[in-house]
Every structure is written in structure tokens, then in C-alpha cells.
Amino acid sequence: DEPRGFHLREYTLGEIREVFRAAGFTRFHAYIGARGWFLRVPAFIVRATEIALLAMPAPVRRKLADLRAFRALLGLRVAAIRG
């Protein structure tokens, strides 16, 4: 897949968590939402969605990723806590 918009690289939650772990962070919180409104969600929901999307053919994945619900879920924010 090619990057979309101005993204040079789009990371999965699993990849982001590994980068944070390597930097010494031990706890993570995932938030989904848009337009300044975000809701903390269990990371397994985001990971399961990412895994399901990655298993699909690229054209189907792109169409689903363009849906508002998926954009909110994949427009992810991650907070990490060191300790």
C-alpha cells in the first residue's frame, strides 16, 4: 500500500507500542475519535480491527478505511506512561 495524504508511513498500534516499549514506556492507552473528541478504548479492539483490515485485499481495505466509523477508529491517539 502507498501512503495516503501526507503520511509517509502509517503505523499499526502494535508497531507504535513496540517503539514506545523500546523507549522505556510500560503502559499504553488508545483513544479513538475526531474533531477534538476522543474516547479511551481497549487496545485489543483497535488491534483486532487492524489485523482484520490487513487480511483483506487492498481495494477492500481502502474502501473500508474511508468510512467514517473506520476513520474514527484508525485515527488513533496513543498515550504512553513510563514507569
mmCIF file as gemmi writes it, N, C-alpha and C atoms, coordinates in Angstrom:
data_model
loop_
_atom_site.group_PDB
_atom_site.id
_atom_site.type_symbol
_atom_site.label_atom_id
_atom_site.label_alt_id
_atom_site.label_comp_id
_atom_site.label_asym_id
_atom_site.label_entity_id
_atom_site.label_seq_id
_atom_site.pdbx_PDB_ins_code
_atom_site.Cartn_x
_atom_site.Cartn_y
_atom_site.Cartn_z
_atom_site.occupancy
_atom_site.B_iso_or_equiv
_atom_site.pdbx_formal_charge
_atom_site.auth_seq_id
_atom_site.auth_asym_id
_atom_site.pdbx_PDB_model_num
ATOM 1 N N . ASP Axp A 1 ? 0.826 -1.194 0 1 0 ? 1 A 1
ATOM 2 C CA . ASP Axp A 1 ? 0 0 0 1 0 ? 1 A 1
ATOM 3 C C . ASP Axp A 1 ? 0.863 1.248 0 1 0 ? 1 A 1
ATOM 4 N N . GLU Axp A 2 ? 0.405 2.241 -0.703 1 0 ? 2 A 1
ATOM 5 C CA . GLU Axp A 2 ? 1.095 3.519 -0.691 1 0 ? 2 A 1
ATOM 6 C C . GLU Axp A 2 ? 0.52 4.396 0.4 1 0 ? 2 A 1
ATOM 7 N N . PRO Axp A 3 ? 1.342 5.286 0.967 1 0 ? 3 A 1
ATOM 8 C CA . PRO Axp A 3 ? 0.834 6.197 1.993 1 0 ? 3 A 1
ATOM 9 C C . PRO Axp A 3 ? -0.288 7.059 1.427 1 0 ? 3 A 1
ATOM 10 N N . ARG Axp A 4 ? -1.214 7.45 2.285 1 0 ? 4 A 1
ATOM 11 C CA . ARG Axp A 4 ? -2.334 8.288 1.876 1 0 ? 4 A 1
ATOM 12 C C . ARG Axp A 4 ? -2.165 9.673 2.478 1 0 ? 4 A 1
ATOM 13 N N . GLY Axp A 5 ? -2.594 10.684 1.766 1 0 ? 5 A 1
ATOM 14 C CA . GLY Axp A 5 ? -2.477 12.045 2.276 1 0 ? 5 A 1
ATOM 15 C C . GLY Axp A 5 ? -1.013 12.44 2.408 1 0 ? 5 A 1
ATOM 16 N N . PHE Axp A 6 ? -0.685 13.057 3.513 1 0 ? 6 A 1
ATOM 17 C CA . PHE Axp A 6 ? 0.688 13.495 3.747 1 0 ? 6 A 1
ATOM 18 C C . PHE Axp A 6 ? 1.495 12.5 4.573 1 0 ? 6 A 1
ATOM 19 N N . HIS Axp A 7 ? 0.921 11.349 4.873 1 0 ? 7 A 1
ATOM 20 C CA . HIS Axp A 7 ? 1.634 10.369 5.684 1 0 ? 7 A 1
ATOM 21 C C . HIS Axp A 7 ? 2.717 9.683 4.861 1 0 ? 7 A 1
ATOM 22 N N . LEU Axp A 8 ? 3.915 9.688 5.399 1 0 ? 8 A 1
ATOM 23 C CA . LEU Axp A 8 ? 4.988 8.945 4.759 1 0 ? 8 A 1
ATOM 24 C C . LEU Axp A 8 ? 4.957 7.489 5.199 1 0 ? 8 A 1
ATOM 25 N N . ARG Axp A 9 ? 4.478 7.279 6.399 1 0 ? 9 A 1
ATOM 26 C CA . ARG Axp A 9 ? 4.395 5.932 6.956 1 0 ? 9 A 1
ATOM 27 C C . ARG Axp A 9 ? 3.234 5.899 7.935 1 0 ? 9 A 1
ATOM 28 N N . GLU Axp A 10 ? 2.372 4.925 7.818 1 0 ? 10 A 1
ATOM 29 C CA . GLU Axp A 10 ? 1.29 4.743 8.771 1 0 ? 10 A 1
ATOM 30 C C . GLU Axp A 10 ? 1.621 3.526 9.619 1 0 ? 10 A 1
ATOM 31 N N . TYR Axp A 11 ? 1.54 3.709 10.927 1 0 ? 11 A 1
ATOM 32 C CA . TYR Axp A 11 ? 1.912 2.66 11.87 1 0 ? 11 A 1
ATOM 33 C C . TYR Axp A 11 ? 0.676 1.984 12.444 1 0 ? 11 A 1
ATOM 34 N N . THR Axp A 12 ? 0.789 0.694 12.708 1 0 ? 12 A 1
ATOM 35 C CA . THR Axp A 12 ? -0.263 -0.003 13.434 1 0 ? 12 A 1
ATOM 36 C C . THR Axp A 12 ? -0.053 0.261 14.92 1 0 ? 12 A 1
ATOM 37 N N . LEU Axp A 13 ? -1.068 -0.006 15.706 1 0 ? 13 A 1
ATOM 38 C CA . LEU Axp A 13 ? -0.936 0.16 17.15 1 0 ? 13 A 1
ATOM 39 C C . LEU Axp A 13 ? 0.172 -0.748 17.683 1 0 ? 13 A 1
ATOM 40 N N . GLY Axp A 14 ? 0.27 -1.953 17.158 1 0 ? 14 A 1
ATOM 41 C CA . GLY Axp A 14 ? 1.331 -2.87 17.591 1 0 ? 14 A 1
ATOM 42 C C . GLY Axp A 14 ? 2.712 -2.302 17.337 1 0 ? 14 A 1
ATOM 43 N N . GLU Axp A 15 ? 2.911 -1.679 16.187 1 0 ? 15 A 1
ATOM 44 C CA . GLU Axp A 15 ? 4.215 -1.071 15.865 1 0 ? 15 A 1
ATOM 45 C C . GLU Axp A 15 ? 4.51 0.106 16.78 1 0 ? 15 A 1
ATOM 46 N N . ILE Axp A 16 ? 3.499 0.93 17.038 1 0 ? 16 A 1
ATOM 47 C CA . ILE Axp A 16 ? 3.7 2.08 17.924 1 0 ? 16 A 1
ATOM 48 C C . ILE Axp A 16 ? 4.058 1.612 19.328 1 0 ? 16 A 1
ATOM 49 N N . ARG Axp A 17 ? 3.369 0.592 19.802 1 0 ? 17 A 1
ATOM 50 C CA . ARG Axp A 17 ? 3.659 0.078 21.153 1 0 ? 17 A 1
ATOM 51 C C . ARG Axp A 17 ? 5.087 -0.446 21.245 1 0 ? 17 A 1
ATOM 52 N N . GLU Axp A 18 ? 5.571 -1.118 20.211 1 0 ? 18 A 1
ATOM 53 C CA . GLU Axp A 18 ? 6.95 -1.622 20.231 1 0 ? 18 A 1
ATOM 54 C C . GLU Axp A 18 ? 7.959 -0.478 20.287 1 0 ? 18 A 1
ATOM 55 N N . VAL Axp A 19 ? 7.719 0.589 19.535 1 0 ? 19 A 1
ATOM 56 C CA . VAL Axp A 19 ? 8.611 1.759 19.565 1 0 ? 19 A 1
ATOM 57 C C . VAL Axp A 19 ? 8.602 2.368 20.964 1 0 ? 19 A 1
ATOM 58 N N . PHE Axp A 20 ? 7.422 2.518 21.545 1 0 ? 20 A 1
ATOM 59 C CA . PHE Axp A 20 ? 7.328 3.079 22.898 1 0 ? 20 A 1
ATOM 60 C C . PHE Axp A 20 ? 8.004 2.168 23.926 1 0 ? 20 A 1
ATOM 61 N N . ARG Axp A 21 ? 7.811 0.864 23.802 1 0 ? 21 A 1
ATOM 62 C CA . ARG Axp A 21 ? 8.478 -0.072 24.731 1 0 ? 21 A 1
ATOM 63 C C . ARG Axp A 21 ? 9.997 0.075 24.657 1 0 ? 21 A 1
ATOM 64 N N . ALA Axp A 22 ? 10.516 0.185 23.445 1 0 ? 22 A 1
ATOM 65 C CA . ALA Axp A 22 ? 11.967 0.342 23.262 1 0 ? 22 A 1
ATOM 66 C C . ALA Axp A 22 ? 12.468 1.643 23.894 1 0 ? 22 A 1
ATOM 67 N N . ALA Axp A 23 ? 11.587 2.631 24.007 1 0 ? 23 A 1
ATOM 68 C CA . ALA Axp A 23 ? 11.959 3.918 24.604 1 0 ? 23 A 1
ATOM 69 C C . ALA Axp A 23 ? 11.712 3.933 26.118 1 0 ? 23 A 1
ATOM 70 N N . GLY Axp A 24 ? 11.259 2.807 26.674 1 0 ? 24 A 1
ATOM 71 C CA . GLY Axp A 24 ? 11.1 2.701 28.115 1 0 ? 24 A 1
ATOM 72 C C . GLY Axp A 24 ? 9.698 2.902 28.651 1 0 ? 24 A 1
ATOM 73 N N . PHE Axp A 25 ? 8.712 3.041 27.779 1 0 ? 25 A 1
ATOM 74 C CA . PHE Axp A 25 ? 7.337 3.181 28.243 1 0 ? 25 A 1
ATOM 75 C C . PHE Axp A 25 ? 6.757 1.808 28.537 1 0 ? 25 A 1
ATOM 76 N N . THR Axp A 26 ? 5.948 1.72 29.585 1 0 ? 26 A 1
ATOM 77 C CA . THR Axp A 26 ? 5.44 0.416 30.002 1 0 ? 26 A 1
ATOM 78 C C . THR Axp A 26 ? 3.916 0.289 29.927 1 0 ? 26 A 1
ATOM 79 N N . ARG Axp A 27 ? 3.208 1.413 29.956 1 0 ? 27 A 1
ATOM 80 C CA . ARG Axp A 27 ? 1.748 1.377 29.89 1 0 ? 27 A 1
ATOM 81 C C . ARG Axp A 27 ? 1.279 2.228 28.72 1 0 ? 27 A 1
ATOM 82 N N . PHE Axp A 28 ? 0.18 1.779 28.102 1 0 ? 28 A 1
ATOM 83 C CA . PHE Axp A 28 ? -0.324 2.447 26.908 1 0 ? 28 A 1
ATOM 84 C C . PHE Axp A 28 ? -1.842 2.58 26.992 1 0 ? 28 A 1
ATOM 85 N N . HIS Axp A 29 ? -2.347 3.669 26.464 1 0 ? 29 A 1
ATOM 86 C CA . HIS Axp A 29 ? -3.788 3.867 26.37 1 0 ? 29 A 1
ATOM 87 C C . HIS Axp A 29 ? -4.1 4.299 24.94 1 0 ? 29 A 1
ATOM 88 N N . ALA Axp A 30 ? -5.113 3.691 24.357 1 0 ? 30 A 1
ATOM 89 C CA . ALA Axp A 30 ? -5.529 4.03 22.999 1 0 ? 30 A 1
ATOM 90 C C . ALA Axp A 30 ? -6.806 4.859 23.059 1 0 ? 30 A 1
ATOM 91 N N . TYR Axp A 31 ? -6.86 5.883 22.222 1 0 ? 31 A 1
ATOM 92 C CA . TYR Axp A 31 ? -8.026 6.764 22.141 1 0 ? 31 A 1
ATOM 93 C C . TYR Axp A 31 ? -8.461 6.858 20.683 1 0 ? 31 A 1
ATOM 94 N N . ILE Axp A 32 ? -9.758 6.787 20.454 1 0 ? 32 A 1
ATOM 95 C CA . ILE Axp A 32 ? -10.286 6.948 19.104 1 0 ? 32 A 1
ATOM 96 C C . ILE Axp A 32 ? -11.196 8.166 19.082 1 0 ? 32 A 1
ATOM 97 N N . GLY Axp A 33 ? -11.365 8.738 17.905 1 0 ? 33 A 1
ATOM 98 C CA . GLY Axp A 33 ? -12.266 9.861 17.786 1 0 ? 33 A 1
ATOM 99 C C . GLY Axp A 33 ? -11.828 10.813 16.699 1 0 ? 33 A 1
ATOM 100 N N . ALA Axp A 34 ? -12.41 12.008 16.741 1 0 ? 34 A 1
ATOM 101 C CA . ALA Axp A 34 ? -12.102 13.032 15.749 1 0 ? 34 A 1
ATOM 102 C C . ALA Axp A 34 ? -12.602 14.375 16.257 1 0 ? 34 A 1
ATOM 103 N N . ARG Axp A 35 ? -12.133 15.427 15.626 1 0 ? 35 A 1
ATOM 104 C CA . ARG Axp A 35 ? -12.582 16.791 15.914 1 0 ? 35 A 1
ATOM 105 C C . ARG Axp A 35 ? -12.486 17.156 17.389 1 0 ? 35 A 1
ATOM 106 N N . GLY Axp A 36 ? -11.431 16.703 18.042 1 0 ? 36 A 1
ATOM 107 C CA . GLY Axp A 36 ? -11.213 17.063 19.426 1 0 ? 36 A 1
ATOM 108 C C . GLY Axp A 36 ? -11.947 16.224 20.459 1 0 ? 36 A 1
ATOM 109 N N . TRP Axp A 37 ? -12.739 15.262 20.027 1 0 ? 37 A 1
ATOM 110 C CA . TRP Axp A 37 ? -13.451 14.375 20.948 1 0 ? 37 A 1
ATOM 111 C C . TRP Axp A 37 ? -12.863 12.979 20.843 1 0 ? 37 A 1
ATOM 112 N N . PHE Axp A 38 ? -12.343 12.483 21.95 1 0 ? 38 A 1
ATOM 113 C CA . PHE Axp A 38 ? -11.704 11.177 21.935 1 0 ? 38 A 1
ATOM 114 C C . PHE Axp A 38 ? -12.2 10.327 23.09 1 0 ? 38 A 1
ATOM 115 N N . LEU Axp A 39 ? -12.244 9.046 22.857 1 0 ? 39 A 1
ATOM 116 C CA . LEU Axp A 39 ? -12.729 8.075 23.819 1 0 ? 39 A 1
ATOM 117 C C . LEU Axp A 39 ? -11.66 7.002 24.003 1 0 ? 39 A 1
ATOM 118 N N . ARG Axp A 40 ? -11.335 6.724 25.257 1 0 ? 40 A 1
ATOM 119 C CA . ARG Axp A 40 ? -10.36 5.657 25.525 1 0 ? 40 A 1
ATOM 120 C C . ARG Axp A 40 ? -11.017 4.309 25.261 1 0 ? 40 A 1
ATOM 121 N N . VAL Axp A 41 ? -10.322 3.465 24.516 1 0 ? 41 A 1
ATOM 122 C CA . VAL Axp A 41 ? -10.845 2.139 24.164 1 0 ? 41 A 1
ATOM 123 C C . VAL Axp A 41 ? -9.795 1.078 24.477 1 0 ? 41 A 1
ATOM 124 N N . PRO Axp A 42 ? -10.234 -0.139 24.729 1 0 ? 42 A 1
ATOM 125 C CA . PRO Axp A 42 ? -9.268 -1.221 24.933 1 0 ? 42 A 1
ATOM 126 C C . PRO Axp A 42 ? -8.427 -1.421 23.665 1 0 ? 42 A 1
ATOM 127 N N . ALA Axp A 43 ? -7.139 -1.554 23.839 1 0 ? 43 A 1
ATOM 128 C CA . ALA Axp A 43 ? -6.234 -1.694 22.696 1 0 ? 43 A 1
ATOM 129 C C . ALA Axp A 43 ? -6.563 -2.923 21.851 1 0 ? 43 A 1
ATOM 130 N N . PHE Axp A 44 ? -7.09 -3.983 22.471 1 0 ? 44 A 1
ATOM 131 C CA . PHE Axp A 44 ? -7.37 -5.199 21.695 1 0 ? 44 A 1
ATOM 132 C C . PHE Axp A 44 ? -8.414 -4.947 20.607 1 0 ? 44 A 1
ATOM 133 N N . ILE Axp A 45 ? -9.321 -3.999 20.831 1 0 ? 45 A 1
ATOM 134 C CA . ILE Axp A 45 ? -10.325 -3.681 19.811 1 0 ? 45 A 1
ATOM 135 C C . ILE Axp A 45 ? -9.653 -3.058 18.592 1 0 ? 45 A 1
ATOM 136 N N . VAL Axp A 46 ? -8.74 -2.133 18.842 1 0 ? 46 A 1
ATOM 137 C CA . VAL Axp A 46 ? -8.011 -1.494 17.749 1 0 ? 46 A 1
ATOM 138 C C . VAL Axp A 46 ? -7.144 -2.516 17.03 1 0 ? 46 A 1
ATOM 139 N N . ARG Axp A 47 ? -6.415 -3.336 17.786 1 0 ? 47 A 1
ATOM 140 C CA . ARG Axp A 47 ? -5.538 -4.348 17.176 1 0 ? 47 A 1
ATOM 141 C C . ARG Axp A 47 ? -6.347 -5.343 16.349 1 0 ? 47 A 1
ATOM 142 N N . ALA Axp A 48 ? -7.484 -5.789 16.866 1 0 ? 48 A 1
ATOM 143 C CA . ALA Axp A 48 ? -8.314 -6.747 16.121 1 0 ? 48 A 1
ATOM 144 C C . ALA Axp A 48 ? -8.801 -6.132 14.81 1 0 ? 48 A 1
ATOM 145 N N . THR Axp A 49 ? -9.169 -4.858 14.849 1 0 ? 49 A 1
ATOM 146 C CA . THR Axp A 49 ? -9.61 -4.168 13.633 1 0 ? 49 A 1
ATOM 147 C C . THR Axp A 49 ? -8.461 -4.059 12.641 1 0 ? 49 A 1
ATOM 148 N N . GLU Axp A 50 ? -7.28 -3.683 13.118 1 0 ? 50 A 1
ATOM 149 C CA . GLU Axp A 50 ? -6.111 -3.579 12.234 1 0 ? 50 A 1
ATOM 150 C C . GLU Axp A 50 ? -5.781 -4.923 11.59 1 0 ? 50 A 1
ATOM 151 N N . ILE Axp A 51 ? -5.792 -5.969 12.379 1 0 ? 51 A 1
ATOM 152 C CA . ILE Axp A 51 ? -5.465 -7.308 11.87 1 0 ? 51 A 1
ATOM 153 C C . ILE Axp A 51 ? -6.491 -7.742 10.822 1 0 ? 51 A 1
ATOM 154 N N . ALA Axp A 52 ? -7.776 -7.493 11.102 1 0 ? 52 A 1
ATOM 155 C CA . ALA Axp A 52 ? -8.825 -7.857 10.143 1 0 ? 52 A 1
ATOM 156 C C . ALA Axp A 52 ? -8.66 -7.07 8.844 1 0 ? 52 A 1
ATOM 157 N N . LEU Axp A 53 ? -8.375 -5.78 8.934 1 0 ? 53 A 1
ATOM 158 C CA . LEU Axp A 53 ? -8.19 -4.97 7.722 1 0 ? 53 A 1
ATOM 159 C C . LEU Axp A 53 ? -6.971 -5.431 6.928 1 0 ? 53 A 1
ATOM 160 N N . LEU Axp A 54 ? -5.876 -5.741 7.623 1 0 ? 54 A 1
ATOM 161 C CA . LEU Axp A 54 ? -4.661 -6.168 6.923 1 0 ? 54 A 1
ATOM 162 C C . LEU Axp A 54 ? -4.835 -7.496 6.202 1 0 ? 54 A 1
ATOM 163 N N . ALA Axp A 55 ? -5.805 -8.297 6.64 1 0 ? 55 A 1
ATOM 164 C CA . ALA Axp A 55 ? -6.057 -9.591 6 1 0 ? 55 A 1
ATOM 165 C C . ALA Axp A 55 ? -6.879 -9.446 4.718 1 0 ? 55 A 1
ATOM 166 N N . MET Axp A 56 ? -7.433 -8.27 4.499 1 0 ? 56 A 1
ATOM 167 C CA . MET Axp A 56 ? -8.3 -8.052 3.329 1 0 ? 56 A 1
ATOM 168 C C . MET Axp A 56 ? -7.496 -7.556 2.131 1 0 ? 56 A 1
ATOM 169 N N . PRO Axp A 57 ? -8.028 -7.764 0.94 1 0 ? 57 A 1
ATOM 170 C CA . PRO Axp A 57 ? -7.364 -7.216 -0.257 1 0 ? 57 A 1
ATOM 171 C C . PRO Axp A 57 ? -7.295 -5.684 -0.157 1 0 ? 57 A 1
ATOM 172 N N . ALA Axp A 58 ? -6.251 -5.103 -0.706 1 0 ? 58 A 1
ATOM 173 C CA . ALA Axp A 58 ? -6.017 -3.658 -0.607 1 0 ? 58 A 1
ATOM 174 C C . ALA Axp A 58 ? -7.203 -2.809 -1.057 1 0 ? 58 A 1
ATOM 175 N N . PRO Axp A 59 ? -7.864 -3.106 -2.186 1 0 ? 59 A 1
ATOM 176 C CA . PRO Axp A 59 ? -9 -2.254 -2.584 1 0 ? 59 A 1
ATOM 177 C C . PRO Axp A 59 ? -10.146 -2.259 -1.562 1 0 ? 59 A 1
ATOM 178 N N . VAL Axp A 60 ? -10.427 -3.417 -0.982 1 0 ? 60 A 1
ATOM 179 C CA . VAL Axp A 60 ? -11.48 -3.516 0.034 1 0 ? 60 A 1
ATOM 180 C C . VAL Axp A 60 ? -11.056 -2.749 1.282 1 0 ? 60 A 1
ATOM 181 N N . ARG Axp A 61 ? -9.805 -2.925 1.671 1 0 ? 61 A 1
ATOM 182 C CA . ARG Axp A 61 ? -9.256 -2.24 2.851 1 0 ? 61 A 1
ATOM 183 C C . ARG Axp A 61 ? -9.372 -0.721 2.691 1 0 ? 61 A 1
ATOM 184 N N . ARG Axp A 62 ? -9.04 -0.217 1.505 1 0 ? 62 A 1
ATOM 185 C CA . ARG Axp A 62 ? -9.121 1.235 1.261 1 0 ? 62 A 1
ATOM 186 C C . ARG Axp A 62 ? -10.55 1.738 1.369 1 0 ? 62 A 1
ATOM 187 N N . LYS Axp A 63 ? -11.495 0.992 0.798 1 0 ? 63 A 1
ATOM 188 C CA . LYS Axp A 63 ? -12.906 1.412 0.862 1 0 ? 63 A 1
ATOM 189 C C . LYS Axp A 63 ? -13.398 1.441 2.305 1 0 ? 63 A 1
ATOM 190 N N . LEU Axp A 64 ? -13.064 0.416 3.071 1 0 ? 64 A 1
ATOM 191 C CA . LEU Axp A 64 ? -13.478 0.382 4.477 1 0 ? 64 A 1
ATOM 192 C C . LEU Axp A 64 ? -12.805 1.499 5.276 1 0 ? 64 A 1
ATOM 193 N N . ALA Axp A 65 ? -11.528 1.717 5.027 1 0 ? 65 A 1
ATOM 194 C CA . ALA Axp A 65 ? -10.785 2.743 5.762 1 0 ? 65 A 1
ATOM 195 C C . ALA Axp A 65 ? -11.315 4.139 5.482 1 0 ? 65 A 1
ATOM 196 N N . ASP Axp A 66 ? -12.023 4.325 4.378 1 0 ? 66 A 1
ATOM 197 C CA . ASP Axp A 66 ? -12.603 5.626 4.055 1 0 ? 66 A 1
ATOM 198 C C . ASP Axp A 66 ? -13.951 5.863 4.746 1 0 ? 66 A 1
ATOM 199 N N . LEU Axp A 67 ? -14.534 4.835 5.34 1 0 ? 67 A 1
ATOM 200 C CA . LEU Axp A 67 ? -15.804 5.006 6.051 1 0 ? 67 A 1
ATOM 201 C C . LEU Axp A 67 ? -15.576 5.783 7.341 1 0 ? 67 A 1
ATOM 202 N N . ARG Axp A 68 ? -16.521 6.617 7.69 1 0 ? 68 A 1
ATOM 203 C CA . ARG Axp A 68 ? -16.391 7.489 8.868 1 0 ? 68 A 1
ATOM 204 C C . ARG Axp A 68 ? -16.072 6.694 10.145 1 0 ? 68 A 1
ATOM 205 N N . ALA Axp A 69 ? -16.75 5.573 10.357 1 0 ? 69 A 1
ATOM 206 C CA . ALA Axp A 69 ? -16.522 4.783 11.568 1 0 ? 69 A 1
ATOM 207 C C . ALA Axp A 69 ? -15.089 4.257 11.633 1 0 ? 69 A 1
ATOM 208 N N . PHE Axp A 70 ? -14.573 3.79 10.507 1 0 ? 70 A 1
ATOM 209 C CA . PHE Axp A 70 ? -13.202 3.296 10.492 1 0 ? 70 A 1
ATOM 210 C C . PHE Axp A 70 ? -12.203 4.439 10.634 1 0 ? 70 A 1
ATOM 211 N N . ARG Axp A 71 ? -12.499 5.579 10.052 1 0 ? 71 A 1
ATOM 212 C CA . ARG Axp A 71 ? -11.593 6.734 10.194 1 0 ? 71 A 1
ATOM 213 C C . ARG Axp A 71 ? -11.465 7.12 11.655 1 0 ? 71 A 1
ATOM 214 N N . ALA Axp A 72 ? -12.57 7.082 12.393 1 0 ? 72 A 1
ATOM 215 C CA . ALA Axp A 72 ? -12.518 7.397 13.822 1 0 ? 72 A 1
ATOM 216 C C . ALA Axp A 72 ? -11.689 6.348 14.563 1 0 ? 72 A 1
ATOM 217 N N . LEU Axp A 73 ? -11.89 5.082 14.207 1 0 ? 73 A 1
ATOM 218 C CA . LEU Axp A 73 ? -11.161 4.007 14.888 1 0 ? 73 A 1
ATOM 219 C C . LEU Axp A 73 ? -9.684 4.015 14.523 1 0 ? 73 A 1
ATOM 220 N N . LEU Axp A 74 ? -9.383 4.323 13.274 1 0 ? 74 A 1
ATOM 221 C CA . LEU Axp A 74 ? -7.991 4.287 12.828 1 0 ? 74 A 1
ATOM 222 C C . LEU Axp A 74 ? -7.29 5.633 12.984 1 0 ? 74 A 1
ATOM 223 N N . GLY Axp A 75 ? -8.046 6.694 13.267 1 0 ? 75 A 1
ATOM 224 C CA . GLY Axp A 75 ? -7.455 7.995 13.554 1 0 ? 75 A 1
ATOM 225 C C . GLY Axp A 75 ? -7.084 8.007 15.019 1 0 ? 75 A 1
ATOM 226 N N . LEU Axp A 76 ? -6.239 7.143 15.368 1 0 ? 76 A 1
ATOM 227 C CA . LEU Axp A 76 ? -5.911 6.764 16.733 1 0 ? 76 A 1
ATOM 228 C C . LEU Axp A 76 ? -4.96 7.752 17.391 1 0 ? 76 A 1
ATOM 229 N N . ARG Axp A 77 ? -5.147 7.921 18.687 1 0 ? 77 A 1
ATOM 230 C CA . ARG Axp A 77 ? -4.194 8.654 19.524 1 0 ? 77 A 1
ATOM 231 C C . ARG Axp A 77 ? -3.708 7.654 20.569 1 0 ? 77 A 1
ATOM 232 N N . VAL Axp A 78 ? -2.446 7.721 20.913 1 0 ? 78 A 1
ATOM 233 C CA . VAL Axp A 78 ? -1.884 6.803 21.89 1 0 ? 78 A 1
ATOM 234 C C . VAL Axp A 78 ? -1.176 7.614 22.965 1 0 ? 78 A 1
ATOM 235 N N . ALA Axp A 79 ? -1.462 7.288 24.226 1 0 ? 79 A 1
ATOM 236 C CA . ALA Axp A 79 ? -0.757 7.882 25.36 1 0 ? 79 A 1
ATOM 237 C C . ALA Axp A 79 ? 0.077 6.774 25.986 1 0 ? 79 A 1
ATOM 238 N N . ALA Axp A 80 ? 1.31 7.082 26.303 1 0 ? 80 A 1
ATOM 239 C CA . ALA Axp A 80 ? 2.197 6.086 26.915 1 0 ? 80 A 1
ATOM 240 C C . ALA Axp A 80 ? 2.714 6.643 28.232 1 0 ? 80 A 1
ATOM 241 N N . ILE Axp A 81 ? 2.905 5.741 29.186 1 0 ? 81 A 1
ATOM 242 C CA . ILE Axp A 81 ? 3.356 6.113 30.529 1 0 ? 81 A 1
ATOM 243 C C . ILE Axp A 81 ? 4.628 5.35 30.842 1 0 ? 81 A 1
ATOM 244 N N . ARG Axp A 82 ? 5.638 6.069 31.285 1 0 ? 82 A 1
ATOM 245 C CA . ARG Axp A 82 ? 6.894 5.442 31.682 1 0 ? 82 A 1
ATOM 246 C C . ARG Axp A 82 ? 6.807 4.987 33.118 1 0 ? 82 A 1
ATOM 247 N N . GLY Axp A 83 ? 7.466 3.883 33.39 1 0 ? 83 A 1
ATOM 248 C CA . GLY Axp A 83 ? 7.487 3.53 34.803 1 0 ? 83 A 1
ATOM 249 C C . GLY Axp A 83 ? 7.619 2.095 35.088 1 0 ? 83 A 1
